[in-house]
């Protein structure tokens, strides 16, 4: 079984906090392995963000919150492409391996046409990313969030990744209950780029409403084990957002999440995930 890259913490888990607030909190919690938000980096300036992350010696697992364009409107493509190319520059500077994207909304386009449009959007970005040692991963999203993506199952996201020749970000909160999860991740083994971890309550009718791992209904130990068996070697990244995280407060929720996720991953790696 392939070794994994440990547990990381996404800046999305402190959604409303600023870039500098995140840095201060990570210092207090002793967090050294993080996923960055492009949105937050842009707020302070990309060069400033790179300098401050470097100064702390943080290990960066990925960059997220890169936005999207309207796939049915080519006039929106250039600005988005420019933003992604700037993100790649940040990642090159920080030796960060994975750029995590959502597809953007398909709008009036059918799935196949939206795939073709996304391929054209990413055409100038993918070769630049590869030259910089950056891998692109497409994240599966909830079918309740068609404003974010048309890739709403893990299987569809894998099909899309194959067509684009990129990787998959497994957003567990959105795919944990899919039929044949273990078989799907086993089949995607060569394209498993990133994994986002949180918990969910099946009674919730709110989106997003992610929970601290262990607080909800996802069989996380089993799912993490299946990912490891499939050969996943990246970070298991805590990405929580929603009203329960806001109510508890970022720092206490994150502190609990780190302890629980580290335990879950350790048990999964030892073969006792359930």
Buried (B, 14 or more C-beta within 10 A) or exposed (E): EEEBBBBBBBBBBBBEBEBBBBBEBBEEBEBBBBBBBBBBBBEBEBEEBBEBBEEEEBBBBBBBBBBBBBBBEEEBBEEBBEBBBBBBBBBBBBEBBBBBBBBBBBBEBEBEBBBBBBBEBBEBBBEBBBEBEBBBBBBBBBEEBEEBBBBBBBBBBBBBBEEBEBBBBBBBBBBBEEEEBBEBBBBBEEBBBBBBBBBBBEEBEEBBBBBBBBBBBBBBBBBBBBBBBBBBEBBBBBBBBBEBBEEBEBEEBBBBBBBBBBBBBEBBBEEEBE
